[in-house]
């Protein structure tokens, strides 16, 4: 299966950052599992991947095969949400957890983990936004924060079509410029 972006590894390191920096049970939104008890965090890729700039290609010769190695940058956005629980009954407001997570993005222990999976933070300056919710007659403290990331997309096409040799002939031999070739061969390693 073609997998230019290593989503599982990226999701694991983002999950690690959120759960460790907040101390909360963290789940990916829409996963098939019961809702955790309050407080908890959810993560969701809400935009992307978006192609950033031009993709590059380089060629590598492997014996008689030519491999085309394509790579490029991709941007995506993760929505981070915290459901803190009933207002007045929870020790910490939802926005406080997300403020801690946002601050932690700059710590080397998280940046190093991101780098290991070719992930970098593009924009973590977004505001922590509150969107409390009424359930019955109880206000539930909730907040959200969107983080933009860059990652690398890589794809190798093994055995790309190419030619080893080119044979050309020309009878353009008079005048200026002249090209006098007689079954000349070019190419091949």
Secondary structure as UniProt FT lines:
FT   HELIX           7..22
FT   STRAND          25..28
FT   TURN            29..30
FT   STRAND          40..62
FT   TURN            63..64
FT   STRAND          65..86
FT   TURN            87..89
FT   HELIX           94..104
FT   TURN            105..106
FT   HELIX           108..116
FT   TURN            117..118
FT   STRAND          119..123
FT   STRAND          129..130
FT   STRAND          133..135
FT   TURN            136..137
FT   STRAND          138..157
FT   TURN            158..159
FT   STRAND          166..170
FT   STRAND          181..186
//
